């Protein structure tokens, strides 16, 4: 069976797996973004706290994803829970690091001017600092998403959702007629999803970043 014939015969299952893959990555990116930005806000004013946050989140990436998910299985079981925990934690580093860098890079003169017109601390953060730090934060979100697209495939090891199931089925049946088609379909599906997500981020950047501060 050719690759195109395989796609035609399995298109419904592939679309379901692709939707589950995209949904898992999107939901985990929302969790990672909220957690990462809040961590950046809490630590960017202190050098040691910022270094601690960056070191802690970077240490997570030193653990191989397959081993990490395997360690989570006895604790939270199979399926969605280990997938969500692993993807959220793996997605933190670029967001935390870029949030800290972006917030520290805001011109102090602008913050002083906002203070001078009576803005409170939370108001300065919401209306001055975070908008100016948004371009690097968005870059961190884009990097995290590309990472998680690939890592999410490993979640199939723990019976997680997504296109990784197609890849693992192909690897488990190497030598069979459709093994290569399964691996290729899963891999290409992940690549296409990554490109679509990145295009969406480019559009978000154009809509939310003023032209004057757009990199």
Secondary structure as GFF3:
##gff-version 3
##sequence-region A 1 215
A	DSSP	alpha_helix	3	43	.	.	.	ID=ss1
A	DSSP	alpha_helix	47	61	.	.	.	ID=ss2
A	DSSP	alpha_helix	65	76	.	.	.	ID=ss3
A	DSSP	alpha_helix	80	90	.	.	.	ID=ss4
A	DSSP	alpha_helix	92	104	.	.	.	ID=ss5
A	DSSP	alpha_helix	108	116	.	.	.	ID=ss6
A	DSSP	alpha_helix	121	124	.	.	.	ID=ss7
A	DSSP	pi_helix	125	129	.	.	.	ID=ss8
A	DSSP	alpha_helix	130	154	.	.	.	ID=ss9
A	DSSP	three_ten_helix	155	158	.	.	.	ID=ss10
A	DSSP	alpha_helix	164	172	.	.	.	ID=ss11
A	DSSP	alpha_helix	179	208	.	.	.	ID=ss12
A	DSSP	three_ten_helix	211	213	.	.	.	ID=ss13
###
